[in-house]
């Protein structure tokens, strides 16, 4: 009988110390002191005068297969791009796409 009483008392005593009651007393720190690193592939600029079809369509924002082909076609017809204004002349590329890619496009090596 003594063992049964002891068991019941211990059960009641320890049931009040559940993990939920400890969780509210000890806040979890969710701050991450290490800043996430950016991938270099997405931030590396490309030379629009020498970039391949795959580079143009994969590294420039808003440039898919059709616009990459238009860039290459313009380049073959008119020569090298010398400024963003030249790129603006390519069919399908406007101010919004130019602004997204301003930091990604270079004209010389």
N, C-alpha and C positions, 0 to 999 in steps of 0.2 A: 504494500500500500504506500509506503514511504517513497518507493521508486516512482510510482505513478504520479504522486503529488509533485515530486521533484521534476519529473519530465514535463508535466503540465506547466509548472512555474517557469521553467527554462524556455519552453516553447512560446509562452506569452511574452516573456521578457525579450527574447531575441527576435520575435516577429515584428516588434516595433522598430527594429533597426534594419529595415529592409534597404535594398539598394536605392530605392526611390527617395527615402528620407535622407540618405547621404548625398544624393545627387543635388538636392536643393541647397545643401550647405556648402558644397564645393563647386563653384562655377567652373566650367570648362573654358579654357582660353582658346579662342578660335583665330586669334591674330597670327598670321604667318609672317615671321620676320624676314623671310627670304622672298624677294620679289621674283615673279615668274620671268623667265628669260624669253626674249623674242627669237623666233626662228630667223636665221640669216637668209633663208631662201625667200621669205616674203618681204624682207627689207632691202635686199640687194638690188641696186639699180642695174639696168641693162642698156646697152648701146642699141638704140633703135635702128641704126644704120647697118648693123651687122647681126642682129638677133635673128635666130631661126624662127620658123613658123611655130614650133613647139614652145620656144622661149616666150614668144609674144603672147601666145594663147594661154600659157600657164602662169606667167609671172606678172602680167599686167591686169589690173582690176577692170572688169567689164569688157575685156577683149576675148572674144571667143574665136572660133575657127573662121567665121566669115570676115570679121574685122582684122584678124591677123593676116588673112589672105589679101585684104584690101591694102593693108600697110605695105606688104611686100610688093604688090602690084604698083602702088604709087612710087615706091622706092626704085623699082626697075624702070619705070617710065620717066620719072623726073630727077633721078639722082638722089644724093644724100639729103636727109633732113638736116636743117641747120637750126631750127627753133620749134617751139611748140605751135607757132602759127602755121608752120608747114604741116605739122601733124594734124592740125585742125582742118586742113583741106582734104584729108582722107575721108572717103565716103563712109558714113556711119559713126564717125567720131566727132563729138561735139564738146562744148565747154565742160559739161559734167564729167565726162570720162577723162578729159585732160586734167581736170583738177584732182581727181582721184589718183592719177598716175604722175603728177608733177614731180614728186621726189624719186620716182622709180625710173624715169626716162633720162638718159644722157645721150649726147650726140657725138662725143669724141671718146677715145679710149683713155 
